[in-house]
Amino acid sequence: MSDGPTVVYDDTCGMCSALARRAPLRGDDVAVVGGSTVADPEVRDLVRDAIVVTSGGRHHTGVDAIAVLLEHRRGVAALLGRTVRRRPVRPVADLVYRLVARNRRRISRLLRLRPDRAQDA
């Protein structure tokens, strides 16, 4: 297992699956796994938020998860990660994240993105 962050994504969501497959922030020390494969019930429950990043024994969701991934990188990405957590950017970032997360299945259908795993009926 890597020492870096682990990204747990909603693998029943086409957009989430597509982003995880193409994760530009993925590195040798970043693990990316589908939520349905995670044994920890707390983490599986948190994946309803679309993304969970575990790092240093802590769980981060939403904008905080994105910030952890960005901060894990160097240069401009790390600066952006620190910036999205601060005012006045944070409230806007939260709003955009919630809007996309809430509509991720609709966005997936519109873009014809298939999930890695079928949603349970």
N, C-alpha and C positions, 0 to 999 in steps of 0.2 A: 504494500500500500504506500502511496506517496505521502510525503511530509507536508505537501501543499494543501490547498483547499480542495474539498470534494464538492462538486456541483451535482445536486440531485434535482432532476427536472420532471415535469409532468409528462410521462411518456404516452399518455392517452390524448395528448394535444399535438396536432400536426405542426403548428408553428413552433412549439417548444422543442419537439423532436428535431425539426429541421435546423433550428438554431443550435441545438446541442451537437448535431452531426457536423456542423460547420463552425463550431465555436472558435472565433478568431482569438479568443483569450486563452484557449487551451494550450497547455505547455506540458513538458515532461513531468512536472510535479503537480499538475492539476488533473484530478480524476473526474470523469463525467459518467454518471450512472442514472438509469431510469428509476423513477420513484417506485414502480411496482416491484423492483428487485431488492429494495431495502428492507431489512428485517426490523429495524427500529421503528415501532409504531408511532412514536412522537414525530420522527422525521417524515414518515409516510403521511401523517396527518397534516404537517406543515406544507407539504408539496401542493396542497390545494391552492396555495399562493402562487403557483407556477414554478417557482425556483427556490431552492434552499441551498445555501452554501455552508458547509461545516468547515470550520477552521479553528484550530487551537481549542477543541472541545466545546465550541459555541456554535449555535445555529443562527444563521442570518437569513432573513427573507426580504423579498421586495427590493427596494432601492438599496438597502443595506447589503444585500447579497451581491448586487451588481457592483457596489462600491468596494467590497472585499476583493472581488475578482480584479477590478481595475487597479486597486492599491497593491495587489500582488505583482503587478507588472512594474516596469521602470518607465521613467520619463514622463511623457505627456499623459499616458494612461493612468499612471499613479496619481498625478496631479488632478486629473479629472475625477478619479475615485474619491479623493479628499474633498474636492469641490462640491460634488453632488450631495454630500452630507451637511453642507453649510447653507445658512440663509444667504441670499434669497433663493438659491437654486433648489434647496431641499423640498419646499412645498410644491414647486412646479414638477420636480422629478417624481415625487410621490403621486401627484395627480396623473401624470402621464403613465406611470407604471400601473396604477390601479385601473385606469381606463383600458389599457392594452390587456392586462391580466383578466379583467372581467369579460372582455370580448374576444379572448384568444381562440375560442372554438369557432366563433363566427368568422374571424379573420382567417383561420385555417381553412374553413369551407370556401371562402371567397378566393383564396389563393391556391386552392386544391392541394393543400399540404396534408400528407398522410401521417398519422401518428405511428410511432414505433410499436405500439401495443393497442389493441382494440379496447375501447371503453366497455366496462362491464355493463350489462343491461339492467 
